[in-house]
């Protein structure tokens, strides 16, 4: 996917998706640094907020779309659906 990035909007979407993947991975771990997990959530939330603020088109089915589909549009809420620990 990285090789398909051609615009600032695509770059923001790519980085948001990568950070959300990290959040999902961390959410599934029993042993994780709470501080680092919260830091990754905050980074992902900033990216999602910028995507909203800049009216970037988001593909249905993407991680970013899944966060934006939530009533509160919060990465922390989204991460709970991946919490297996």
PDB file as gemmi writes it, atoms N, CA and C in Angstrom:
CRYST1    1.000    1.000    1.000  90.00  90.00  90.00 P 1                      
ATOM      1  N   UNK A   1       0.825  -1.197   0.000  1.00  0.00           N  
ATOM      2  CA  UNK A   1       0.000   0.000   0.000  1.00  0.00           C  
ATOM      3  C   UNK A   1       0.869   1.261   0.000  1.00  0.00           C  
ATOM      4  N   UNK A   2       1.999   1.211   0.698  1.00  0.00           N  
ATOM      5  CA  UNK A   2       2.865   2.389   0.794  1.00  0.00           C  
ATOM      6  C   UNK A   2       3.288   2.878  -0.584  1.00  0.00           C  
ATOM      7  N   UNK A   3       3.522   1.951  -1.496  1.00  0.00           N  
ATOM      8  CA  UNK A   3       3.969   2.330  -2.836  1.00  0.00           C  
ATOM      9  C   UNK A   3       2.878   3.042  -3.642  1.00  0.00           C  
ATOM     10  N   UNK A   4       1.628   3.005  -3.160  1.00  0.00           N  
ATOM     11  CA  UNK A   4       0.522   3.660  -3.854  1.00  0.00           C  
ATOM     12  C   UNK A   4       0.283   5.095  -3.371  1.00  0.00           C  
ATOM     13  N   UNK A   5       1.002   5.515  -2.349  1.00  0.00           N  
ATOM     14  CA  UNK A   5       0.807   6.854  -1.791  1.00  0.00           C  
ATOM     15  C   UNK A   5       1.356   7.902  -2.750  1.00  0.00           C  
ATOM     16  N   UNK A   6       0.482   8.805  -3.174  1.00  0.00           N  
ATOM     17  CA  UNK A   6       0.866   9.844  -4.133  1.00  0.00           C  
ATOM     18  C   UNK A   6       0.465  11.255  -3.702  1.00  0.00           C  
ATOM     19  N   UNK A   7      -0.351  11.359  -2.664  1.00  0.00           N  
ATOM     20  CA  UNK A   7      -0.830  12.672  -2.236  1.00  0.00           C  
ATOM     21  C   UNK A   7      -0.692  12.798  -0.716  1.00  0.00           C  
ATOM     22  N   UNK A   8      -0.727  14.028  -0.207  1.00  0.00           N  
ATOM     23  CA  UNK A   8      -0.689  14.200   1.254  1.00  0.00           C  
ATOM     24  C   UNK A   8      -1.864  13.491   1.950  1.00  0.00           C  
ATOM     25  N   UNK A   9      -3.013  13.506   1.325  1.00  0.00           N  
ATOM     26  CA  UNK A   9      -4.185  12.847   1.904  1.00  0.00           C  
ATOM     27  C   UNK A   9      -3.964  11.340   2.020  1.00  0.00           C  
ATOM     28  N   UNK A  10      -3.417  10.751   0.965  1.00  0.00           N  
ATOM     29  CA  UNK A  10      -3.134   9.315   0.989  1.00  0.00           C  
ATOM     30  C   UNK A  10      -2.080   8.984   2.033  1.00  0.00           C  
ATOM     31  N   UNK A  11      -1.107   9.869   2.198  1.00  0.00           N  
ATOM     32  CA  UNK A  11      -0.070   9.657   3.203  1.00  0.00           C  
ATOM     33  C   UNK A  11      -0.675   9.675   4.607  1.00  0.00           C  
ATOM     34  N   UNK A  12      -1.560  10.623   4.863  1.00  0.00           N  
ATOM     35  CA  UNK A  12      -2.219  10.702   6.164  1.00  0.00           C  
ATOM     36  C   UNK A  12      -3.062   9.452   6.419  1.00  0.00           C  
ATOM     37  N   UNK A  13      -3.799   9.014   5.419  1.00  0.00           N  
ATOM     38  CA  UNK A  13      -4.600   7.796   5.558  1.00  0.00           C  
ATOM     39  C   UNK A  13      -3.719   6.576   5.822  1.00  0.00           C  
ATOM     40  N   UNK A  14      -2.609   6.490   5.111  1.00  0.00           N  
ATOM     41  CA  UNK A  14      -1.699   5.365   5.281  1.00  0.00           C  
ATOM     42  C   UNK A  14      -1.130   5.332   6.701  1.00  0.00           C  
ATOM     43  N   UNK A  15      -0.657   6.476   7.181  1.00  0.00           N  
ATOM     44  CA  UNK A  15      -0.092   6.530   8.522  1.00  0.00           C  
ATOM     45  C   UNK A  15      -1.142   6.273   9.595  1.00  0.00           C  
ATOM     46  N   UNK A  16      -2.348   6.772   9.385  1.00  0.00           N  
ATOM     47  CA  UNK A  16      -3.437   6.504  10.330  1.00  0.00           C  
ATOM     48  C   UNK A  16      -3.737   5.013  10.374  1.00  0.00           C  
ATOM     49  N   UNK A  17      -3.808   4.388   9.209  1.00  0.00           N  
ATOM     50  CA  UNK A  17      -4.091   2.961   9.140  1.00  0.00           C  
ATOM     51  C   UNK A  17      -2.992   2.149   9.829  1.00  0.00           C  
ATOM     52  N   UNK A  18      -1.741   2.516   9.596  1.00  0.00           N  
ATOM     53  CA  UNK A  18      -0.624   1.812  10.235  1.00  0.00           C  
ATOM     54  C   UNK A  18      -0.675   1.956  11.756  1.00  0.00           C  
ATOM     55  N   UNK A  19      -0.985   3.145  12.225  1.00  0.00           N  
ATOM     56  CA  UNK A  19      -1.053   3.366  13.669  1.00  0.00           C  
ATOM     57  C   UNK A  19      -2.237   2.621  14.276  1.00  0.00           C  
ATOM     58  N   UNK A  20      -3.353   2.585  13.562  1.00  0.00           N  
ATOM     59  CA  UNK A  20      -4.497   1.811  14.048  1.00  0.00           C  
ATOM     60  C   UNK A  20      -4.176   0.315  14.083  1.00  0.00           C  
ATOM     61  N   UNK A  21      -3.387  -0.155  13.139  1.00  0.00           N  
ATOM     62  CA  UNK A  21      -2.961  -1.559  13.155  1.00  0.00           C  
ATOM     63  C   UNK A  21      -2.120  -1.832  14.398  1.00  0.00           C  
ATOM     64  N   UNK A  22      -1.257  -0.897  14.757  1.00  0.00           N  
ATOM     65  CA  UNK A  22      -0.446  -1.036  15.968  1.00  0.00           C  
ATOM     66  C   UNK A  22      -1.335  -1.056  17.203  1.00  0.00           C  
ATOM     67  N   UNK A  23      -2.323  -0.174  17.248  1.00  0.00           N  
ATOM     68  CA  UNK A  23      -3.260  -0.133  18.376  1.00  0.00           C  
ATOM     69  C   UNK A  23      -3.995  -1.469  18.493  1.00  0.00           C  
ATOM     70  N   UNK A  24      -4.479  -1.988  17.374  1.00  0.00           N  
ATOM     71  CA  UNK A  24      -5.201  -3.260  17.393  1.00  0.00           C  
ATOM     72  C   UNK A  24      -4.296  -4.384  17.880  1.00  0.00           C  
ATOM     73  N   UNK A  25      -3.062  -4.409  17.404  1.00  0.00           N  
ATOM     74  CA  UNK A  25      -2.113  -5.437  17.823  1.00  0.00           C  
ATOM     75  C   UNK A  25      -1.832  -5.345  19.321  1.00  0.00           C  
ATOM     76  N   UNK A  26      -1.603  -4.141  19.803  1.00  0.00           N  
ATOM     77  CA  UNK A  26      -1.332  -3.956  21.224  1.00  0.00           C  
ATOM     78  C   UNK A  26      -2.549  -4.328  22.072  1.00  0.00           C  
ATOM     79  N   UNK A  27      -3.747  -4.023  21.582  1.00  0.00           N  
ATOM     80  CA  UNK A  27      -4.971  -4.321  22.333  1.00  0.00           C  
ATOM     81  C   UNK A  27      -5.134  -5.818  22.565  1.00  0.00           C  
ATOM     82  N   UNK A  28      -4.609  -6.623  21.657  1.00  0.00           N  
ATOM     83  CA  UNK A  28      -4.752  -8.070  21.764  1.00  0.00           C  
ATOM     84  C   UNK A  28      -3.715  -8.716  22.682  1.00  0.00           C  
ATOM     85  N   UNK A  29      -2.754  -7.938  23.151  1.00  0.00           N  
ATOM     86  CA  UNK A  29      -1.696  -8.492  24.000  1.00  0.00           C  
ATOM     87  C   UNK A  29      -2.066  -8.383  25.477  1.00  0.00           C  
ATOM     88  N   UNK A  30      -1.828  -9.455  26.188  1.00  0.00           N  
ATOM     89  CA  UNK A  30      -2.087  -9.433  27.630  1.00  0.00           C  
ATOM     90  C   UNK A  30      -1.091  -8.545  28.348  1.00  0.00           C  
ATOM     91  N   UNK A  31       0.154  -8.611  27.920  1.00  0.00           N  
ATOM     92  CA  UNK A  31       1.214  -7.842  28.556  1.00  0.00           C  
ATOM     93  C   UNK A  31       1.628  -6.701  27.633  1.00  0.00           C  
ATOM     94  N   UNK A  32       1.301  -5.479  28.035  1.00  0.00           N  
ATOM     95  CA  UNK A  32       1.658  -4.303  27.235  1.00  0.00           C  
ATOM     96  C   UNK A  32       1.877  -3.119  28.157  1.00  0.00           C  
ATOM     97  N   UNK A  33       2.662  -2.205  27.695  1.00  0.00           N  
ATOM     98  CA  UNK A  33       2.870  -0.967  28.422  1.00  0.00           C  
ATOM     99  C   UNK A  33       1.612  -0.105  28.267  1.00  0.00           C  
ATOM    100  N   UNK A  34       0.951   0.170  29.377  1.00  0.00           N  
ATOM    101  CA  UNK A  34      -0.265   0.995  29.315  1.00  0.00           C  
ATOM    102  C   UNK A  34       0.037   2.376  28.758  1.00  0.00           C  
ATOM    103  N   UNK A  35       1.192   2.917  29.153  1.00  0.00           N  
ATOM    104  CA  UNK A  35       1.587   4.244  28.665  1.00  0.00           C  
ATOM    105  C   UNK A  35       1.770   4.225  27.146  1.00  0.00           C  
ATOM    106  N   UNK A  36       2.482   3.229  26.637  1.00  0.00           N  
ATOM    107  CA  UNK A  36       2.720   3.153  25.194  1.00  0.00           C  
ATOM    108  C   UNK A  36       1.416   2.910  24.437  1.00  0.00           C  
ATOM    109  N   UNK A  37       0.543   2.089  24.991  1.00  0.00           N  
ATOM    110  CA  UNK A  37      -0.757   1.828  24.374  1.00  0.00           C  
ATOM    111  C   UNK A  37      -1.564   3.126  24.287  1.00  0.00           C  
ATOM    112  N   UNK A  38      -1.606   3.885  25.365  1.00  0.00           N  
ATOM    113  CA  UNK A  38      -2.340   5.161  25.359  1.00  0.00           C  
ATOM    114  C   UNK A  38      -1.700   6.161  24.401  1.00  0.00           C  
ATOM    115  N   UNK A  39      -0.373   6.137  24.308  1.00  0.00           N  
ATOM    116  CA  UNK A  39       0.329   7.034  23.374  1.00  0.00           C  
ATOM    117  C   UNK A  39      -0.048   6.705  21.929  1.00  0.00           C  
ATOM    118  N   UNK A  40      -0.082   5.431  21.586  1.00  0.00           N  
ATOM    119  CA  UNK A  40      -0.459   5.031  20.230  1.00  0.00           C  
ATOM    120  C   UNK A  40      -1.916   5.388  19.934  1.00  0.00           C  
ATOM    121  N   UNK A  41      -2.785   5.226  20.911  1.00  0.00           N  
ATOM    122  CA  UNK A  41      -4.187   5.626  20.750  1.00  0.00           C  
ATOM    123  C   UNK A  41      -4.271   7.132  20.483  1.00  0.00           C  
ATOM    124  N   UNK A  42      -3.511   7.919  21.230  1.00  0.00           N  
ATOM    125  CA  UNK A  42      -3.534   9.378  21.056  1.00  0.00           C  
ATOM    126  C   UNK A  42      -3.019   9.776  19.675  1.00  0.00           C  
ATOM    127  N   UNK A  43      -1.960   9.125  19.202  1.00  0.00           N  
ATOM    128  CA  UNK A  43      -1.429   9.424  17.874  1.00  0.00           C  
ATOM    129  C   UNK A  43      -2.473   9.088  16.812  1.00  0.00           C  
ATOM    130  N   UNK A  44      -3.071   7.909  16.935  1.00  0.00           N  
ATOM    131  CA  UNK A  44      -4.098   7.501  15.965  1.00  0.00           C  
ATOM    132  C   UNK A  44      -5.295   8.447  16.004  1.00  0.00           C  
ATOM    133  N   UNK A  45      -5.675   8.880  17.203  1.00  0.00           N  
ATOM    134  CA  UNK A  45      -6.820   9.795  17.312  1.00  0.00           C  
ATOM    135  C   UNK A  45      -6.518  11.122  16.628  1.00  0.00           C  
ATOM    136  N   UNK A  46      -5.303  11.618  16.783  1.00  0.00           N  
ATOM    137  CA  UNK A  46      -4.930  12.858  16.092  1.00  0.00           C  
ATOM    138  C   UNK A  46      -5.067  12.693  14.587  1.00  0.00           C  
ATOM    139  N   UNK A  47      -4.595  11.573  14.072  1.00  0.00           N  
ATOM    140  CA  UNK A  47      -4.689  11.330  12.628  1.00  0.00           C  
ATOM    141  C   UNK A  47      -6.146  11.255  12.179  1.00  0.00           C  
ATOM    142  N   UNK A  48      -6.968  10.551  12.928  1.00  0.00           N  
ATOM    143  CA  UNK A  48      -8.399  10.440  12.581  1.00  0.00           C  
ATOM    144  C   UNK A  48      -9.058  11.818  12.632  1.00  0.00           C  
ATOM    145  N   UNK A  49      -8.741  12.598  13.641  1.00  0.00           N  
ATOM    146  CA  UNK A  49      -9.309  13.952  13.751  1.00  0.00           C  
ATOM    147  C   UNK A  49      -8.894  14.826  12.573  1.00  0.00           C  
ATOM    148  N   UNK A  50      -7.620  14.735  12.163  1.00  0.00           N  
ATOM    149  CA  UNK A  50      -7.163  15.513  11.002  1.00  0.00           C  
ATOM    150  C   UNK A  50      -7.862  15.050   9.732  1.00  0.00           C  
ATOM    151  N   UNK A  51      -8.060  13.769   9.582  1.00  0.00           N  
ATOM    152  CA  UNK A  51      -8.767  13.238   8.409  1.00  0.00           C  
ATOM    153  C   UNK A  51     -10.173  13.832   8.348  1.00  0.00           C  
ATOM    154  N   UNK A  52     -10.837  13.902   9.500  1.00  0.00           N  
ATOM    155  CA  UNK A  52     -12.170  14.530   9.558  1.00  0.00           C  
ATOM    156  C   UNK A  52     -12.076  16.018   9.238  1.00  0.00           C  
ATOM    157  N   UNK A  53     -11.147  16.711   9.889  1.00  0.00           N  
ATOM    158  CA  UNK A  53     -11.016  18.160   9.725  1.00  0.00           C  
ATOM    159  C   UNK A  53     -10.708  18.554   8.289  1.00  0.00           C  
ATOM    160  N   UNK A  54      -9.902  17.742   7.605  1.00  0.00           N  
ATOM    161  CA  UNK A  54      -9.500  18.032   6.236  1.00  0.00           C  
ATOM    162  C   UNK A  54     -10.436  17.414   5.198  1.00  0.00           C  
ATOM    163  N   UNK A  55     -11.505  16.773   5.672  1.00  0.00           N  
ATOM    164  CA  UNK A  55     -12.495  16.146   4.786  1.00  0.00           C  
ATOM    165  C   UNK A  55     -11.846  15.183   3.786  1.00  0.00           C  
ATOM    166  N   UNK A  56     -10.950  14.356   4.292  1.00  0.00           N  
ATOM    167  CA  UNK A  56     -10.277  13.371   3.446  1.00  0.00           C  
ATOM    168  C   UNK A  56     -11.244  12.212   3.200  1.00  0.00           C  
ATOM    169  N   UNK A  57     -11.356  11.797   1.959  1.00  0.00           N  
ATOM    170  CA  UNK A  57     -12.234  10.681   1.606  1.00  0.00           C  
ATOM    171  C   UNK A  57     -11.651   9.383   2.152  1.00  0.00           C  
ATOM    172  N   UNK A  58     -12.492   8.626   2.846  1.00  0.00           N  
ATOM    173  CA  UNK A  58     -12.065   7.386   3.499  1.00  0.00           C  
ATOM    174  C   UNK A  58     -12.785   6.211   2.854  1.00  0.00           C  
ATOM    175  N   UNK A  59     -12.022   5.151   2.578  1.00  0.00           N  
ATOM    176  CA  UNK A  59     -12.613   3.962   1.964  1.00  0.00           C  
ATOM    177  C   UNK A  59     -13.412   3.165   2.989  1.00  0.00           C  
ATOM    178  N   UNK A  60     -14.582   2.715   2.569  1.00  0.00           N  
ATOM    179  CA  UNK A  60     -15.412   1.853   3.404  1.00  0.00           C  
ATOM    180  C   UNK A  60     -14.642   0.568   3.674  1.00  0.00           C  
ATOM    181  N   UNK A  61     -14.706   0.116   4.913  1.00  0.00           N  
ATOM    182  CA  UNK A  61     -14.013  -1.113   5.286  1.00  0.00           C  
ATOM    183  C   UNK A  61     -12.616  -0.904   5.822  1.00  0.00           C  
ATOM    184  N   UNK A  62     -12.111   0.322   5.747  1.00  0.00           N  
ATOM    185  CA  UNK A  62     -10.772   0.603   6.287  1.00  0.00           C  
ATOM    186  C   UNK A  62     -10.875   0.773   7.803  1.00  0.00           C  
ATOM    187  N   UNK A  63      -9.750   0.676   8.470  1.00  0.00           N  
ATOM    188  CA  UNK A  63      -9.728   0.890   9.923  1.00  0.00           C  
ATOM    189  C   UNK A  63     -10.207   2.294  10.268  1.00  0.00           C  
ATOM    190  N   UNK A  64      -9.774   3.275   9.490  1.00  0.00           N  
ATOM    191  CA  UNK A  64     -10.195   4.661   9.741  1.00  0.00           C  
ATOM    192  C   UNK A  64     -11.710   4.774   9.596  1.00  0.00           C  
ATOM    193  N   UNK A  65     -12.258   4.145   8.573  1.00  0.00           N  
ATOM    194  CA  UNK A  65     -13.711   4.162   8.376  1.00  0.00           C  
ATOM    195  C   UNK A  65     -14.415   3.542   9.580  1.00  0.00           C  
ATOM    196  N   UNK A  66     -13.865   2.444  10.090  1.00  0.00           N  
ATOM    197  CA  UNK A  66     -14.465   1.779  11.247  1.00  0.00           C  
ATOM    198  C   UNK A  66     -14.500   2.695  12.469  1.00  0.00           C  
ATOM    199  N   UNK A  67     -13.434   3.469  12.676  1.00  0.00           N  
ATOM    200  CA  UNK A  67     -13.415   4.417  13.794  1.00  0.00           C  
ATOM    201  C   UNK A  67     -14.447   5.520  13.555  1.00  0.00           C  
ATOM    202  N   UNK A  68     -14.493   6.055  12.350  1.00  0.00           N  
ATOM    203  CA  UNK A  68     -15.424   7.148  12.045  1.00  0.00           C  
ATOM    204  C   UNK A  68     -16.880   6.697  12.060  1.00  0.00           C  
ATOM    205  N   UNK A  69     -17.113   5.397  11.924  1.00  0.00           N  
ATOM    206  CA  UNK A  69     -18.480   4.868  11.960  1.00  0.00           C  
ATOM    207  C   UNK A  69     -19.024   4.751  13.381  1.00  0.00           C  
ATOM    208  N   UNK A  70     -18.142   4.851  14.362  1.00  0.00           N  
ATOM    209  CA  UNK A  70     -18.574   4.779  15.759  1.00  0.00           C  
ATOM    210  C   UNK A  70     -19.285   6.065  16.160  1.00  0.00           C  
ATOM    211  N   UNK A  71     -20.264   5.968  17.059  1.00  0.00           N  
ATOM    212  CA  UNK A  71     -20.968   7.187  17.494  1.00  0.00           C  
ATOM    213  C   UNK A  71     -20.036   8.264  18.059  1.00  0.00           C  
ATOM    214  N   UNK A  72     -19.012   7.838  18.825  1.00  0.00           N  
ATOM    215  CA  UNK A  72     -18.114   8.841  19.418  1.00  0.00           C  
ATOM    216  C   UNK A  72     -16.855   9.091  18.579  1.00  0.00           C  
ATOM    217  N   UNK A  73     -16.651   8.285  17.536  1.00  0.00           N  
ATOM    218  CA  UNK A  73     -15.502   8.413  16.633  1.00  0.00           C  
ATOM    219  C   UNK A  73     -14.171   8.432  17.394  1.00  0.00           C  
ATOM    220  N   UNK A  74     -14.068   7.583  18.409  1.00  0.00           N  
ATOM    221  CA  UNK A  74     -12.881   7.525  19.259  1.00  0.00           C  
ATOM    222  C   UNK A  74     -12.092   6.241  19.016  1.00  0.00           C  
ATOM    223  N   UNK A  75     -10.794   6.406  18.862  1.00  0.00           N  
ATOM    224  CA  UNK A  75      -9.897   5.265  18.678  1.00  0.00           C  
ATOM    225  C   UNK A  75      -9.931   4.379  19.919  1.00  0.00           C  
ATOM    226  N   UNK A  76     -10.016   4.981  21.088  1.00  0.00           N  
ATOM    227  CA  UNK A  76     -10.049   4.191  22.319  1.00  0.00           C  
ATOM    228  C   UNK A  76     -11.252   3.250  22.329  1.00  0.00           C  
ATOM    229  N   UNK A  77     -12.402   3.728  21.912  1.00  0.00           N  
ATOM    230  CA  UNK A  77     -13.596   2.882  21.828  1.00  0.00           C  
ATOM    231  C   UNK A  77     -13.375   1.766  20.812  1.00  0.00           C  
ATOM    232  N   UNK A  78     -12.830   2.112  19.643  1.00  0.00           N  
ATOM    233  CA  UNK A  78     -12.555   1.137  18.604  1.00  0.00           C  
ATOM    234  C   UNK A  78     -11.584   0.067  19.097  1.00  0.00           C  
ATOM    235  N   UNK A  79     -10.580   0.475  19.877  1.00  0.00           N  
ATOM    236  CA  UNK A  79      -9.569  -0.479  20.353  1.00  0.00           C  
ATOM    237  C   UNK A  79     -10.174  -1.540  21.268  1.00  0.00           C  
ATOM    238  N   UNK A  80     -11.243  -1.223  21.941  1.00  0.00           N  
ATOM    239  CA  UNK A  80     -11.881  -2.183  22.856  1.00  0.00           C  
ATOM    240  C   UNK A  80     -12.469  -3.372  22.102  1.00  0.00           C  
ATOM    241  N   UNK A  81     -12.798  -3.185  20.837  1.00  0.00           N  
ATOM    242  CA  UNK A  81     -13.311  -4.314  20.061  1.00  0.00           C  
ATOM    243  C   UNK A  81     -12.194  -5.308  19.695  1.00  0.00           C  
ATOM    244  N   UNK A  82     -10.954  -4.930  19.913  1.00  0.00           N  
ATOM    245  CA  UNK A  82      -9.797  -5.784  19.635  1.00  0.00           C  
ATOM    246  C   UNK A  82      -9.172  -6.317  20.918  1.00  0.00           C  
ATOM    247  N   UNK A  83      -9.717  -5.913  22.042  1.00  0.00           N  
ATOM    248  CA  UNK A  83      -9.127  -6.281  23.332  1.00  0.00           C  
ATOM    249  C   UNK A  83      -9.483  -7.716  23.688  1.00  0.00           C  
ATOM    250  N   UNK A  84      -8.507  -8.585  23.572  1.00  0.00           N  
ATOM    251  CA  UNK A  84      -8.677  -9.994  23.914  1.00  0.00           C  
ATOM    252  C   UNK A  84      -8.047 -10.300  25.264  1.00  0.00           C  
ATOM    253  N   UNK A  85      -7.345  -9.334  25.805  1.00  0.00           N  
ATOM    254  CA  UNK A  85      -6.625  -9.572  27.071  1.00  0.00           C  
ATOM    255  C   UNK A  85      -7.448  -9.136  28.251  1.00  0.00           C  
TER     256      UNK A  85                                                      
END                                                                             
